[in-house]
Amino acid sequence: MVAAGPVPERDGVLDCLKGLAIILVVAGHTAQTSTPDFDNLFVFRAIYSFHMPMFMFLAGMVIAVSLRKVFPVSN
């Protein structure tokens, strides 16, 4: 039996925001398949205006948190 190492702490806010981003992508794809004229749907335009930048922002936050553990910052 292999001993497990310490469980890394997770940021619950980041996890919730990533979950929200995933739900928005699914909702956007659902709106896209709901009608042939999906580009004029307000919901589609609203979701697609920010869901990918949101993913990039969250990925940057996750990397920043991970790097802070590897390279501690002194104040």
BANU-491879 format. One line per 10 residues: their letters; for each residue x, y, z of N, C-alpha, C. Coordinates in pm, 1 decimal, padded with zeros to 6 digits. Example, Ala and Ser with C-alpha at 12.3 -4.5 7.8 and 13.67 -1.06 7.14 Angstrom:
<recs>
as = 01319.0/-00569.0/00780.0/01230.0/-00450.0/00780.0/01320.0/-00330.0/00780.0; 01285.0/-00225.0/00708.0/01367.0/-00106.0/00714.0/01290.0/00003.0/00787.0
</recs>
This chain:
<recs>
mvaagpvper = 00084.1/-00116.9/00000.0/00000.0/00000.0/00000.0/00089.0/00123.7/00000.0; 00057.2/00218.6/-00084.1/00135.8/00341.0/-00097.4/00074.1/00448.9/-00009.8; 00158.9/00514.9/00068.3/00110.2/00622.8/00155.1/00083.0/00746.6/00070.1; -00031.2/00804.8/00091.5/-00067.5/00925.6/00017.9/-00003.0/01046.7/00082.6; 00037.6/01141.7/-00000.3/00096.6/01264.7/00050.4/-00012.1/01357.4/00101.1; 00029.4/01474.9/00147.3/-00070.4/01569.9/00195.9/-00161.6/01617.0/00082.4; -00286.6/01633.7/00114.8/-00384.3/01680.3/00016.1/-00364.4/01830.6/-00002.6; -00342.7/01875.2/-00127.7/-00323.1/02018.9/-00149.1/-00452.1/02095.9/-00121.4; -00435.0/02213.8/-00066.2/-00552.0/02297.7/-00039.7/-00604.3/02354.7/-00170.3; -00735.1/02358.6/-00182.3/-00798.7/02411.9/-00302.4/-00869.8/02540.5/-00267.1
dgvldclkgl = -00879.7/02626.5/-00365.0/-00951.4/02751.8/-00348.3/-01094.8/02729.2/-00396.4; -01187.6/02728.6/-00302.8/-01327.4/02702.0/-00335.3/-01388.0/02804.5/-00429.2; -01345.4/02929.2/-00417.8/-01398.2/03034.1/-00506.2/-01356.8/03006.8/-00650.3; -01229.1/02971.2/-00671.1/-01183.4/02940.1/-00806.9/-01256.8/02819.1/-00862.7; -01278.3/02718.0/-00779.8/-01351.7/02599.7/-00825.2/-01494.0/02635.6/-00866.5; -01559.8/02720.8/-00788.9/-01696.9/02762.4/-00822.2/-01699.5/02844.8/-00950.2; -01602.9/02934.1/-00966.4/-01598.1/03015.1/-01088.5/-01569.7/02929.3/-01212.0; -01483.6/02829.3/-01197.4/-01458.6/02738.6/-01310.1/-01585.0/02659.7/-01344.0; -01658.5/02618.0/-01241.7/-01784.8/02548.0/-01265.6/-01885.3/02637.0/-01337.1; -01892.5/02764.2/-01295.7/-01981.1/02859.7/-01362.6/-01941.1/02877.9/-01508.5
aiilvvaght = -01811.1/02887.4/-01534.8/-01765.1/02902.7/-01672.7/-01803.1/02781.2/-01757.1; -01791.7/02662.6/-01700.5/-01830.0/02541.9/-01773.1/-01979.4/02542.2/-01803.2; -02060.4/02581.9/-01705.6/-02205.3/02589.3/-01726.9/-02238.9/02690.7/-01835.5; -02168.2/02803.8/-01837.1/-02192.6/02905.2/-01940.3/-02156.9/02853.0/-02079.8; -02050.6/02775.9/-02090.9/-02014.9/02718.5/-02220.9/-02123.9/02622.1/-02267.4; -02172.5/02538.9/-02176.7/-02279.6/02445.3/-02212.4/-02406.0/02521.7/-02253.1; -02439.9/02627.9/-02177.5/-02558.0/02708.0/-02210.8/-02540.2/02776.3/-02346.1; -02419.4/02824.7/-02373.5/-02393.5/02888.2/-02503.1/-02407.2/02791.1/-02618.8; -02355.6/02669.4/-02601.4/-02368.6/02569.0/-02706.4/-02513.0/02524.4/-02722.3; -02587.4/02520.7/-02613.3/-02729.8/02485.9/-02621.2/-02805.8/02593.8/-02697.1
aqtstpdfdn = -02777.0/02720.4/-02668.0/-02842.1/02829.9/-02741.0/-02804.8/02826.2/-02888.1; -02680.9/02786.7/-02915.6/-02632.7/02781.3/-03053.5/-02706.5/02675.7/-03134.6; -02743.0/02566.3/-03070.0/-02812.2/02459.3/-03142.8/-02964.1/02474.5/-03139.1; -03013.9/02575.4/-03065.1/-03159.1/02588.5/-03051.1/-03226.2/02648.9/-03173.3; -03155.1/02727.3/-03250.7/-03214.8/02794.3/-03366.5/-03107.3/02820.8/-03471.1; -03144.5/02820.3/-03599.0/-03045.4/02850.7/-03702.7/-02996.7/02996.3/-03696.3; -03076.5/03083.8/-03636.9/-03041.7/03225.7/-03628.5/-02989.0/03259.4/-03488.7; -02902.0/03172.0/-03435.9/-02854.3/03187.5/-03298.2/-02771.9/03314.1/-03276.6; -02712.5/03368.3/-03381.0/-02624.3/03484.6/-03365.5/-02701.1/03609.4/-03322.3; -02831.8/03610.3/-03341.3/-02913.0/03725.1/-03299.1/-02975.9/03705.8/-03161.6
lfvfraiysf = -02950.3/03592.8/-03095.9/-03003.0/03569.7/-02961.6/-02920.5/03648.2/-02859.5; -02988.0/03722.5/-02773.1/-02917.0/03800.2/-02671.1/-02838.2/03710.4/-02576.8; -02897.0/03597.4/-02536.5/-02829.4/03505.6/-02444.8/-02698.8/03455.6/-02506.7; -02703.9/03417.8/-02633.0/-02584.5/03369.1/-02701.9/-02477.0/03477.6/-02705.7; -02514.0/03597.6/-02744.9/-02416.1/03707.5/-02752.4/-02360.4/03743.6/-02616.0; -02444.9/03743.5/-02513.9/-02398.5/03777.9/-02379.2/-02298.8/03674.7/-02328.5; -02330.7/03548.2/-02343.5/-02241.3/03442.6/-02294.9/-02110.4/03442.6/-02373.5; -02119.2/03452.2/-02504.5/-01999.0/03444.8/-02586.3/-01914.2/03571.2/-02578.7; -01965.8/03677.1/-02520.4/-01885.7/03799.2/-02507.9/-01781.2/03787.8/-02397.7; -01800.9/03696.9/-02300.1/-01705.6/03692.1/-02190.3/-01664.3/03552.6/-02144.2
hmpmfmflag = -01721.0/03446.2/-02195.1/-01689.0/03315.7/-02136.5/-01545.1/03271.5/-02163.0; -01488.7/03297.1/-02278.2/-01349.0/03258.3/-02301.8/-01251.4/03348.4/-02226.4; -01271.8/03481.0/-02223.6/-01183.5/03562.0/-02137.7/-01192.2/03520.1/-01990.7; -01310.4/03476.9/-01947.4/-01325.4/03430.6/-01809.6/-01239.1/03306.1/-01785.9; -01239.0/03211.7/-01882.1/-01154.2/03093.4/-01870.1/-01006.7/03132.4/-01863.1; -00963.0/03224.7/-01947.1/-00822.6/03266.3/-01948.1/-00785.6/03333.7/-01815.7; -00872.9/03418.1/-01764.2/-00848.9/03485.4/-01637.0/-00837.2/03384.3/-01523.2; -00928.3/03288.6/-01519.8/-00925.0/03186.5/-01414.7/-00801.8/03098.2/-01426.3; -00761.7/03066.0/-01549.0/-00639.8/02986.1/-01566.8/-00518.3/03062.5/-01513.9; -00513.5/03192.6/-01538.9/-00405.2/03274.1/-01485.8/-00404.8/03277.4/-01334.6
mviavslrkv = -00523.6/03284.8/-01274.3/-00531.3/03284.6/-01128.8/-00484.3/03151.4/-01070.8; -00522.2/03041.8/-01134.4/-00480.2/02909.0/-01086.9/-00328.3/02895.8/-01097.0; -00271.3/02941.5/-01207.9/-00126.2/02935.1/-01224.3/-00056.7/03022.9/-01120.5; -00110.2/03142.0/-01095.9/-00049.7/03232.3/-00997.0/-00050.2/03169.5/-00858.2; -00160.5/03106.8/-00821.1/-00168.6/03041.0/-00690.6/-00069.6/02925.1/-00684.5; -00059.6/02847.8/-00791.7/00032.7/02734.3/-00794.9/00177.6/02780.6/-00788.8; 00212.1/02885.4/-00861.3/00349.3/02934.4/-00861.8/00387.8/02998.0/-00728.7; 00291.5/03056.2/-00660.8/00321.5/03116.0/-00530.6/00366.0/03008.8/-00431.7; 00313.4/02887.1/-00446.1/00356.1/02777.8/-00359.0/00498.1/02732.5/-00393.2; 00534.4/02737.5/-00521.9/00666.8/02695.3/-00564.5/00770.0/02804.8/-00538.4
fpvsn = 00733.7/02929.4/-00570.2/00822.1/03044.1/-00552.6/00757.9/03141.0/-00455.6; 00779.9/03123.1/-00326.1/00716.4/03211.6/-00227.0/00758.3/03357.6/-00247.6; 00662.2/03446.5/-00228.1/00686.0/03589.5/-00242.8/00698.8/03649.6/-00102.9; 00808.1/03718.4/-00080.2/00823.8/03782.9/00050.9/00780.3/03928.3/00041.2; 00714.6/03975.0/00142.6/00664.8/04113.7/00142.9/00761.9/04204.4/00210.9
</recs>
